[in-house]
Amino acid sequence: MVRGGPHLGILRGSVVKNRRLLSVAIGFLLGVYPTPPAHTDYEEARPSGGALRIGDTIKPSIINPILTSDTISIHLLDLIFNGLVKLSDSLEPIPDLAESWEFSGDGKVWTFFLRKGVKFHDGTEFTAEDAKFTYEKVLELRGPISPAAVERYEVVNRYTFRAVLREPYSPFIYAMTWPIAPKHLLEGEDLEKASFNRHPVGTGPFKLAEWTDDDRIRLVANQEYFEGRPHLDSVSVVSYGPRDMLWAQLILGKIDLVTLIPPEHFLFVRPPKFKVYTQTSPFYYTFLFNLRDPLVSDRRIRQAINLILSPERIIEEGLGGHGQPCTGPFLPDSWPYNPDVVHPHDPDEAARLLDQAGWSQRGWDGIRIKDGRRLVISLLMDTDDELKLSAAQVMHQQLWEAGIDLEVRLIKPEILIDQYLRTGRFQAALLQFNAGIDPDFARTFWHSG
């Protein structure tokens, strides 16, 4: 399982910032990878030991690699468990619990050769049985791979695990990042009700020491970790509810790290009390057109909007400089990304296209008109993203300067999806998409077939 999302954190003594990316693509794509500032004032040494105390506003959910899908528990999975493979800084698969792997010439059979002597936190050795158990359960629950894609999983021997696919599937290796659960503790259990969910046991660098009734979690270093003892002695998570309370605990020094901090709060985050780090989040903002709409079905309108909008200006004015342009649905540091592709910003060419489409006249307010109708684009977006709204405000200004009126409508996320997007009742929408780590992930959204 590949996890990620807009992640912005403040660390007492150091501050973690999240990068966001922004891109405009011809015809239908305006992406933003939203991101806080990309710099740090510190090159720090890494002293050994110490405890990290993380604060959050939401209580953790269960911690079970087969079921967990939300809250900070997702991030704790990475500390407690391992997958067969993990991702490098450039998002390429590298060995984790599997030392190596190979696949058949037809791409249907993947064989993983596992590390020997790796122990779960209770002392039981990890084997191919655990991999088979986990991935079969994940398959039942429709995890990252469709059940139709996998024919079967096999235990070749104690340290060799095999997956047989019905057809070649190039992103399959990324599904093997899904963390492995211990078969001996979960086999035959009701996964939803298993005591394991509050007493997780994995192979990872940290193991659970305490989970209190008020949902305070403390992890301690796994001294026997196969890659060596982790740097920290312990990691703790405490939930405080309202964000104001969370900030107060940070200022008082009772926690070290908080996440999902809005950019306007950076004004209060200054050295020497805090440090700032940058992390790119795997999301981009998309200006999505409904091609069934009579107005934006005209390619010249879409192309003009694409040429008018400047990602650099949106990032600077709307996101406070906390972003990074992109030119497609791939992370800039990932292998599918093409740095030679650039986004064209040409208001003059946009004006020519609009004139050609018949929107050559201007009204008293500067907005283009055609047959007595003003050139207005209705843009829907959800109510839960202040950064997205800030970006939309800058888009409104850029388009107004070019003679296009952008009407922004804020709608609750569940209503936006069910009543507007799925039914096609929209002209344009500003949405957030996962950039993914393989071109096939982008194909899910953008392929017309």
N, C-alpha and C positions, 0 to 999 in steps of 0.2 A: 504494500500500500504506500503510495506516495502522498505525503501530507504537506500542507502548507497553506498559507493564506496571508492576508495582510497582517503583518506582525510587527508591532511597534512597541518597543519597551524602554522603560527608564530604569536604570540600574544605579542604586545609591553608590557613589564613588565612580559609577560609569553608567552611561545611557545608551540603550540600544535603539537605533532608528531603523525604520523600514523603508525600502525604496519602492517607488511606484513607477510604472512605465506607461508612456503615452505614445500613441501612434495613430496616424490617419492613413487608411488604405483606400485606394480608388474605388468609388462606387458604393461601398457598403460598410466599410470598416473604419471606425475611429477607435483606436485602442489606447488605453491608459494603463500603464503599470504604475499605480499610485505608489509613491515612495518618499519617505522623509529624507533629509539632507544626507549627501553622500560624502561625509568626511568624519574623521575623528581627530581629536587634539592629543591623543595619547598613543604611544607605542609602549604597551605594557609588558613587563616580564610576567612570567607565570609562576608565582610562588606556589609551593605545594601545600595541599590541605585547605581547610576552611569550609564554611558552610554557606550555601546560597539559599536565601529565603525569598520565595516568589509570592506576590500578592495577586489576587484576582477578584473580580466582582461576582463571578458565578461559581457555584459549588461544583466540584468534580463529579463526573458521572462514573459509571463502573469502569474498571480497568481490566479489559479482556480483549486481547488482540483480534478475536474473531468477531466481536460485537461492537466495540467502542467506535463511535463516529463523531463525537462532539466534545465540547468543553476542553479544559486544559488536560484532561485525561489523554487526549490524542498525543500531546507532546510528551506526557509521561511514558507512553508506550515506547517511545524511542530510547528512553533511559533504562527501561526494565527488560525489554525484549530485543531480539535480533531477527532479521529476515535472512533468507539464503544469500541475498545480495543486498548491497546498499548503493547509494549514489555518491559519486565524487563531486567536487566543487563545480565541475562542468556538467553535472547531471548525467554522467555516464555510469553504467552499472559496473561495480567492482566487488570483489569477494567479501562476504561477511561470514555467515555460518557455512557457506559452501566455499571451499578453497579454489575450485575451478568448475567449469561446465563446458559442455559441448552440445552441438545439435546436428541432426542428420542432414544429409544433402537436400532433402525435400522440405526441411524446416518443420517437420511434424513431431520429431522426437527430441526432447531436451533432457540431457542427463547431467545431474549435479553431483559432484564428489565432495562429500562433507568433511569438515574438520573432525578429527578424532580427539576424544578426551574433553570436549566441551561439556560443562556441567550446568544444569539448572541450579537455581539458588538453594534448592533442597538437597543437592548432592547427586541427583539422578542424572545420568549421562544423556545428552541429546543425541538422537539417532534419526535415521530416515523415517521411522515410524511416526515421529512427532511432526515431521514435514507433511507426510501423507495425511495424517489426521487433520491437521490445521487446514490444509488447502482443500480437502474434501468438504470440510464444514463451511469454509468460505464460499466454495462453489455452490453448496446448497442454499446459502443465503444471498446468492448473486452478488458476489464481490466485484473485483476489478475486471473479471473475465466472464463472459457469458458462458453458461453451462453448455451451450451448443458448440463452443469452441474447443472444449476439452473432452477427449474420449475417455481417459482414465489417468490416474496417478498410480505409480508403482514403487514398491520397495524392492530394489534390486538386491541389496544386502544392507547390513547395518549402517554403512556409511555411504551408500549410493541411492539417490532418489531420482526417479524418472517421471517425466510428464509426456503423455502421448496426446497430441492434438488432432482434431479432425481435419484441419487444414492449416497451412502456414499462417502464423500470426506474429509479425515482427515485434510488436510491443510486449510480447509475452514475458520477456526477461524482467520488465519493470514490475510486473505483478509479483515477482518473486522477492520484492522488497517487503511484502506483507510479513509482519512479525509472527514468529512461530510460538505456538502454545504447547504446553506439556500434555501429551496424550494421557499419561498415567494419572493426572489429576482431573481431567475433564471427560474422559471416555465414559459414556453412560450417564452423564449428568445432564440435567436440564440447564442449558447454557444461560438462560435468562435468570434463573434463580440460584445458580451455583455460588457457593461461598467463596469460590475463587475470585469472583468479581470484585470483592473487597480485600482479598488476600492473594494478589497476583504473584506468580512465580515464573520468572523468565530466565534468560541466559545473559541478560544485559549488564552494563557496567554498574548499575545501581540496583539494589534490592529493597523491598518494602520493609521498613522497621516499625512503622506506626501509622494507623489510620483511625483517628478518634471519632467519637460520636458527633462532634461538631465539624467534621470533615476537614481536619487538619492532617495533612499527609507528610510523612517524613521518610525519605529514602536515604540509605547509607551506601557507601562504596562497597562494591563487590570485590573483595580482596583477591578472589580467584578468577577474575575476569580473564578470558583467553587472550585479550589484546593488552593486558596489563591493567593494573589498578587505575581507576579514573583519577583525574586531577583533584576533584573536590572530595571532602570527607562526607558531606551530606547535602541533599537538596530537599527543601521543605516547601509546601504549598499551603497557603492560608486564604480563605475566602472572607471578604469583608462586606459584601453587598454593594451599597452605593459607592460610586467612583470617588466622591468627595472623601469618604472614609478611607478609601484606598490611598489617595494622595496624602492624607494626614499621616497614615502609618509610614509612608515612605519618608516624608519630611522628618518624622520623629525618629527615623532610623530603625523601626521595628521590622521592616522588610527591605530587601535589597533590589528587587526587580519587579516592575509592573509592565504590563503589555497593553497594546491597543491604545496608545496615547495619541489624541488628536494633535495636529501640528501647532494649533494655537497655544498649546501648553508648553511648547518648546521655549517660550519666552521666560518660563520659570526654571528652565533647566540649564544651568551654567556651571562651568568648572569654578573652583576645584571640587565642589561637592558632588558633582555628577560627571560622568563621562558619556560620550556618544559614539555608538557604533552603527554601521549601516548594514542592512540586509535586504536583498531584493526579494519581493514577494511574487509568487508565480501567478499573478493576475493582471489582466489588462481591461481597460474600459473600452467599450465598443459602441459606436454610434450606428445603430442598426436600422436599416430602412425596410419598410414593408413594400415589396415590389408590386403588390396588388393594388396599392394606392395610386389613383390616377395621376397625382402630381409628381411624386418621387419615382414613379415608374419610368419617367423621362430620364434617361441616362445623363443628359446634359446637366440636369439639376443636381444629381448626385455628384457628378464630377466637379461641378462648380463649388459645392459645399466642401468637398475634399480639398480643393485648391485654396479655399478661403481660410480654413481652419489651420492654425499654426500650433503644433504640439508644444513647441518651445515656449510660446506665449501663454498657453494654457497652464503649463507646468509652472512658469515663473509667476504669473498673476493669480492663478486659481489655486495652485498647490504650494505657493510660497517657495518655489524652487525645489520642492521635495519630490522630484519625479525624474523619469528618464524616458526619452522618446523611444518608440519601437516602430517597426514597419511591417509587422505581421504578428501572428499569434504564437511567437516563440520567445523564450527568455534570451536576452542578449548574450549570456555566457554559455548557452547550450549549443550543441553541435548543429542543429538544423538552422540556426540563425544565420542570415546572410548580411554581413555588415556593409556590403556594397550597395544594397538597396536603400535608397533615400526617399523621404517623403517630399513631394513637390509642394511648394507654397508659392502660388502665382495668382494673386488677386486680379491682375489684368486679364489673364487667360480665362479666369472664372467669369469676369464681366462679359467677355466676348461670348462665352457659352450661354450665359443668361440672356443676352441680347438675341442670340441666334434662336433660343427657345421661345422668343416672343415677349420676354419680360424686360423690355428696353426702356420703358417709361418709368418715371418716379412720381410718387405721390407727394403731398405737402410735407410728410414726415420723413421723406427720403427712402421709403420702402418701395420696391419695384411693384408695378401693377401691370395687369394684362386683362383686357376686356372688363375693366372696372373692378378686378379682384386683386387684393393685396397678396404678395408672395409671403405666405405664412407657413412655417413648418411646426407641427405639433410634436413635442418631444416628451415622452413619458419616462419617468424614472421613479425608483422606490424612495421611501421617506427615511430610510435608515442609514444613509451615507452622506455625511456633511461634506466630505471631500469631493464626492461626485457632484453635489450641488454647486460647490465653488467652481468646479471645472465647467459646469453647464452655464454658469453666469458669464464666464469669460467667452465661451462659445457664442452666447447671445450677443455680446458686444461686438465680436468679430463679424458675425453674420449681419448684424444691424448696419455696420459700417459699409457692408457690401450691398445693402438694400434688401436683406432677408430678415423677416421678423421670426424669431424663435420663441415659441410659447412653451414654457416648461410646466408640466403638470406632475405633481407629487402624489403618488399612490402607494398604499400599503403593499408590501412585497407579495403577500399571498393573493391579494386582489389583482395586482398587476399581472402576475403569472397566469392565474386561472381565468380571469374575465377579459383580459386584453391580449396578452401575447399568444396564448394558445388558441384563441378564437380569431386572431388576426385583426382585432379591432384597434389598430394603431397605425400611425403614419411613420413615426420614428421612435426609437427608444434608446436610452443610454443605459447599457447593461455591463455587468462585470463577468468575465469569463476566466476560467483557469487556463493558463498558458500551456500546461502540459509539458511533457519531457520527450515526447516522440511525435513525429508528424501525424501519426494515425489518430492521436487525440484531437488534433485540430480538424482532421477530416470529419470527425463526428459532428462538428458544428457547421462546417463550411462547405462540405461537398454537396453538390446538388442532386447526386444520384440516389 
